[in-house]
Amino acid sequence: MRSEADDNGEKHLILCRVIVGNVEKVEAGSQQSHPSSVNFDTGVDDLKNPKQYVVWCANMNSHILPECVVGKVAKDVFIKQLRSIAGDEMLLSTIREMRGSNEAGKVAKDILMKQLQLIAGDEMLIPMIRDIHGSD
């Protein structure tokens, strides 16, 4: 799957259902722009183990059914956005709360570490933990 990040660092994919119907082999680099006969609906690079599919223009509206758009923000972009909204003190406060939940036995240590990595990122995690321990 290929997707380039937009100006906000977000990547988007459109997930679709595809009706492949009867398939025919289409050679790589082929200039074929329509099925070789009315018996075929789509084309593939390999009949036994297809990796690339071709839906002919005449079938695009009937054979490709968009289901949803999936968006993803890169972790470094997410942290930057979170900091701009909440600030470092808010992040630190959230981490303190998570640590308290761990000490109270509400959250397992491995889950706490995964949450910390998601929120702070590895490069920020060690200095923040040191700061938390220093403020106790």
C-alpha positions in Angstrom: 0.0 0.0 0.0 1.3 3.4 -0.9 0.3 6.7 0.6 2.1 10.0 0.9 1.8 12.2 4.0 -0.2 15.4 3.5 0.9 18.8 4.8 -0.2 17.8 8.3 1.8 14.6 8.3 -1.3 12.5 7.9 -1.5 9.5 5.5 -4.8 8.3 4.1 -6.0 5.1 2.4 -9.4 4.4 0.9 -10.3 0.8 1.7 -12.5 -0.7 -1.1 -14.3 -4.0 -1.8 -13.5 -5.1 -5.3 -15.5 -7.6 -7.3 -12.9 -9.4 -9.4 -15.2 -11.8 -11.2 -13.5 -13.8 -14.0 -9.8 -12.8 -14.2 -7.3 -13.0 -17.0 -3.6 -12.7 -16.9 -2.2 -9.3 -17.9 1.5 -9.1 -18.5 3.6 -6.6 -16.7 4.1 -3.4 -18.8 1.2 -4.4 -21.0 -0.6 -1.6 -22.8 -3.9 -3.6 -22.6 -6.7 -1.2 -21.6 -9.7 -3.4 -21.8 -10.5 -7.2 -21.4 -9.4 -9.5 -24.1 -12.9 -10.8 -24.3 -16.4 -10.3 -22.7 -15.7 -13.3 -20.5 -13.2 -11.4 -18.3 -14.0 -8.8 -15.7 -10.5 -8.0 -14.3 -6.9 -8.7 -14.9 -4.1 -10.0 -12.6 -0.3 -10.3 -12.8 -0.4 -14.0 -11.8 -3.4 -16.3 -11.9 -2.2 -18.6 -9.1 -0.8 -15.9 -6.7 -2.0 -12.5 -7.8 -0.3 -9.4 -6.3 -1.5 -6.8 -8.7 -5.1 -6.4 -10.0 -6.5 -4.5 -12.9 -10.1 -3.3 -13.0 -11.0 -2.2 -16.5 -12.3 1.4 -16.8 -15.7 0.1 -18.0 -16.1 -1.8 -14.7 -14.7 0.8 -12.2 -18.1 2.1 -11.0 -19.6 -1.3 -10.7 -16.7 -3.4 -9.5 -14.9 -1.0 -7.0 -16.9 -0.2 -3.9 -15.3 2.3 -1.4 -15.9 1.2 2.2 -14.0 3.7 4.3 -11.1 6.1 4.6 -8.3 5.2 7.0 -6.1 8.0 8.3 -2.9 7.7 10.2 -0.6 10.3 11.8 3.1 9.6 12.2 4.1 9.3 15.8 6.5 12.2 15.8 3.8 14.4 14.2 1.2 13.2 16.7 3.5 14.1 19.6 4.2 17.5 18.1 0.5 18.2 17.7 -0.2 16.9 21.2 2.5 19.2 22.7 1.2 22.2 20.8 -2.3 21.6 22.2 -1.6 20.4 25.7 2.0 21.5 26.4 4.8 19.5 28.1 3.2 20.0 31.5 0.0 18.3 30.4 2.0 15.4 29.0 4.0 15.1 32.2 0.7 15.2 34.3 -0.8 12.4 32.1 2.3 10.3 32.6 2.2 10.9 36.4 -1.5 9.7 36.4 -0.5 6.6 34.5 2.3 5.9 36.9 -0.1 6.2 39.8 -2.5 3.7 38.2 0.4 1.3 37.8 1.4 1.7 41.4 -2.2 1.2 42.5 -2.2 -2.1 40.6 -4.8 -0.9 38.1 -2.4 -1.1 35.1 0.3 -3.7 34.5 3.9 -2.5 33.9 4.1 -3.8 30.3 0.9 -1.9 29.4 2.1 1.2 31.2 5.3 1.1 29.2 3.5 0.7 25.9 1.2 3.6 26.8 4.2 5.8 27.7 5.9 5.0 24.4 2.7 5.9 22.5 2.3 9.2 24.4 5.8 10.4 24.8 8.0 8.5 22.4 11.2 6.8 23.3 13.4 9.9 22.9 11.2 11.8 25.5 10.4 8.9 27.8 13.7 8.7 29.8 14.0 12.4 30.6 10.3 12.5 31.7 10.6 9.5 33.9 13.7 11.1 35.5 11.7 14.3 36.1 8.8 12.3 37.7 11.2 10.6 40.1 12.9 13.9 40.9 9.6 15.5 41.8 8.5 12.8 44.3 
